[in-house]
Amino acid sequence: MARWSERGSQNGRKLGSFQPSEMIAAVAALALLAGLVGAGAYMFSHARSGKRVDLLVGADVTGSVHMQSRKQMFGVLDETVAEVLPQGSHVEIWSFDVNAHKFADLVPVRPEDLWPTEDEVMALHPTSWGTFPAVAFKEMMREVSADQSQGEPAAILMLTDGEDENPRTTVEEAKKLAQISSLKAVWFCGVTSRNGFRSELERRLMPIFGNRLIVTGRQDAAEGLQRLRLLLESPNKAK
């Protein structure tokens, strides 16, 4: 399984080598990994089989998502590639704030194949404090439609704290996405409940995506991994 302690950051420093001021963040990261190990033990023998999937990843790069949170969220993506995605699956990665920018379209064999792109996205300095998930959804719409025309299922993974400056537009784009039956899952990972983002997100999007919607924080990401795997294995349906 991919572990943050094994990979280096963009400047070559090992993420397992922490300064004293980083210890609290390190404990949080270890708690996430401990939960993922439990899910990985169950899924290991079943992973990497089945019909390939196009995983569309939107990474929130606004100022409210700090570097340690970005690392943990990309750690979840690493686990998704290692334990859930069938072999031959595509992974497309966007950053988003007020705009969405595509960084990669890859067919990773292992999580390490994504690390250069992840490091590039994590290193972005916030240029705006506005968070607009709808801009990522709009870009992903074209990809999901193209996937369906080619008979390939898709799933969306949004790495974000759940903040949304324009939820009405997000709902509009979500309704368009929900009409595409080959879209298997929409997972918001990293969403906090402390400020109400999680409950608001579920309230707005659950009626649209139904059981295809997954909303987790970083701490319960293992549950999200299991749900994603089950949804990818399920037959296509509208909701």
C-alpha positions in Angstrom: 0.0 0.0 0.0 1.2 3.5 -0.7 2.4 5.3 2.4 3.3 9.0 2.7 6.3 8.1 4.8 7.8 6.3 1.7 7.6 9.2 -0.8 9.5 12.4 -1.2 8.1 15.8 -1.7 8.9 17.9 -4.7 12.1 19.3 -3.1 13.3 15.8 -2.2 12.5 15.9 1.6 11.1 12.6 2.8 7.6 13.1 4.1 8.4 10.8 7.0 11.1 13.2 8.2 9.3 15.7 10.4 10.4 18.7 12.3 8.9 19.1 15.9 6.5 21.7 14.6 5.1 19.1 12.2 4.3 16.4 14.8 0.6 17.2 15.2 0.1 17.0 11.4 2.1 13.8 11.4 -0.2 12.2 13.9 -3.2 13.1 11.8 -1.6 11.6 8.7 -0.8 8.4 10.6 -4.4 8.1 11.8 -5.6 8.3 8.2 -3.1 5.6 7.2 -4.2 3.3 10.0 -7.8 3.5 8.8 -6.8 2.8 5.2 -4.7 -0.2 6.2 -7.9 -1.8 7.6 -9.7 -1.3 4.3 -6.7 -2.4 2.3 -6.5 -5.7 4.1 -10.0 -6.6 3.0 -9.7 -5.3 -0.5 -6.2 -6.4 -1.4 -7.2 -9.8 -2.9 -10.0 -8.2 -4.9 -8.3 -5.1 -6.2 -7.2 -4.3 -9.7 -9.8 -6.6 -11.4 -12.9 -5.7 -13.4 -13.8 -3.3 -16.1 -11.4 -0.3 -16.4 -12.7 3.0 -15.1 -11.9 6.7 -15.9 -11.3 8.3 -12.5 -11.7 12.1 -12.7 -9.9 13.9 -9.8 -10.5 17.5 -8.8 -8.0 18.9 -6.3 -9.0 21.9 -4.3 -6.0 24.3 -4.3 -7.6 27.2 -2.5 -6.1 28.7 0.7 -8.5 26.9 3.0 -6.8 23.5 2.1 -3.4 23.5 3.7 -0.4 21.5 2.6 -0.8 18.7 5.1 -4.5 18.3 4.1 -3.4 18.2 0.4 -0.9 15.5 1.2 -3.5 13.4 3.1 -6.1 13.8 0.3 -3.6 12.7 -2.3 -2.8 9.8 -0.1 -6.4 8.7 -0.5 -6.0 8.9 -4.3 -2.9 6.7 -4.0 -4.8 4.1 -2.0 -7.6 4.3 -4.6 -5.2 3.5 -7.4 -3.5 0.7 -5.4 -6.5 -1.0 -4.0 -9.7 -0.2 -6.0 -9.1 0.9 -9.6 -9.1 -2.0 -12.1 -5.9 -2.4 -14.1 -5.8 -0.2 -17.2 -7.9 2.5 -15.6 -7.3 6.2 -16.5 -6.7 8.9 -13.9 -7.3 12.5 -15.0 -6.3 15.2 -12.5 -7.5 18.8 -12.4 -6.8 21.6 -9.9 -9.6 24.0 -9.1 -10.3 27.2 -7.3 -12.2 29.9 -9.4 -11.0 28.0 -12.5 -10.1 24.4 -13.3 -6.8 23.4 -14.9 -6.1 19.9 -16.2 -2.7 18.5 -15.2 -2.6 14.9 -16.3 -4.3 12.0 -18.1 -2.5 8.9 -17.1 -2.9 5.1 -16.9 -1.0 4.4 -13.6 0.3 1.0 -12.9 1.1 2.0 -9.3 0.5 5.1 -7.1 4.1 6.3 -7.7 3.2 7.0 -11.3 1.0 9.9 -10.0 3.5 11.4 -7.6 5.1 13.9 -10.0 1.7 15.3 -10.9 0.5 15.3 -7.2 3.6 17.2 -6.2 3.1 19.7 -8.9 -0.5 20.3 -7.8 0.4 20.4 -4.1 3.0 23.0 -4.8 0.6 25.5 -6.2 0.2 28.7 -4.2 -3.4 29.9 -3.7 -4.2 32.7 -6.1 -7.8 33.0 -4.9 -9.8 32.2 -1.8 -12.9 31.4 -3.9 -13.8 27.7 -4.1 -16.0 26.7 -7.1 -16.4 23.0 -7.5 -18.8 23.6 -10.4 -15.8 24.6 -12.7 -14.3 21.2 -12.1 -17.7 19.5 -12.7 -18.1 21.4 -16.0 -14.7 20.2 -17.3 -15.4 16.7 -16.2 -18.8 16.6 -17.9 -17.1 16.4 -21.3 -14.9 13.5 -20.2 -17.8 11.5 -18.7 -19.9 12.0 -21.8 -17.0 10.8 -24.0 -16.4 7.8 -21.7 -20.1 6.8 -22.0 -19.9 7.0 -25.8 -17.0 4.6 -25.7 -18.7 2.2 -23.2 -16.3 3.1 -20.4 -17.6 3.9 -16.9 -16.4 6.9 -15.0 -16.1 8.0 -11.4 -15.3 11.4 -9.8 -13.1 12.0 -6.8 -13.2 15.6 -5.4 -10.4 16.3 -2.9 -11.7 19.2 -1.0 -12.8 20.6 2.4 -16.3 21.1 1.0 -16.3 24.9 0.8 -18.4 26.2 -2.1 -18.8 29.8 -3.1 -21.6 29.2 -5.6 -23.6 26.0 -4.6 -26.4 26.9 -7.0 -24.1 26.5 -10.0 -22.7 23.3 -8.5 -26.2 21.8 -8.2 -26.9 22.8 -11.8 -23.7 21.0 -13.1 -24.4 18.0 -10.8 -27.8 17.5 -12.3 -26.2 17.3 -15.8 -23.7 14.8 -14.6 -26.3 12.7 -12.8 -28.1 12.1 -16.2 -25.1 10.1 -17.4 -25.8 6.5 -16.2 -22.2 5.4 -16.8 -21.1 7.7 -14.0 -20.6 5.2 -11.2 -19.7 7.4 -8.2 -19.0 10.9 -7.0 -16.8 11.0 -3.9 -16.1 14.2 -2.0 -13.1 13.3 0.3 -11.8 15.6 2.9 -15.0 17.4 3.8 -15.2 18.6 7.4 -18.4 18.6 9.5 -17.1 21.2 12.0 -18.3 24.1 9.9 -21.4 22.5 8.4 -19.9 21.9 4.9 -20.5 18.1 5.1 -24.2 18.3 6.0 -24.8 21.1 3.4 -23.1 19.1 0.7 -25.1 16.0 1.4 -28.3 18.0 1.6 -27.7 19.5 -1.8 -26.3 16.6 -3.8 -27.9 13.5 -2.3 -31.2 14.1 -4.0 -29.3 14.4 -7.3 -26.8 11.6 -7.2 -28.6 9.2 -4.8 -26.5 6.3 -3.6 -23.7 7.3 -6.0 -22.7 10.1 -3.7 -20.0 9.5 -1.1 -19.0 12.2 1.3 -16.2 11.5 3.8 -13.6 13.4 5.8 -10.0 12.2 5.7 -10.4 10.2 8.9 -13.2 8.0 7.5 -11.8 7.7 4.0 -11.5 3.9 4.4 -15.3 3.7 4.4 -15.3 5.8 1.2 -12.8 3.4 -0.4 -15.0 0.4 0.3 -18.1 2.2 -1.0 -16.3 3.3 -4.1 -15.3 -0.3 -4.9 -18.8 -1.5 -4.5 -20.2 1.2 -6.7 -17.6 0.5 -9.4 -18.7 -3.2 -9.4 -22.4 -2.4 -9.5 -24.5 -2.3 -12.8 -25.0 1.0 -14.4 -28.2 2.9 -13.3 -29.4 6.4 -13.3 -29.4 6.8 -9.5 
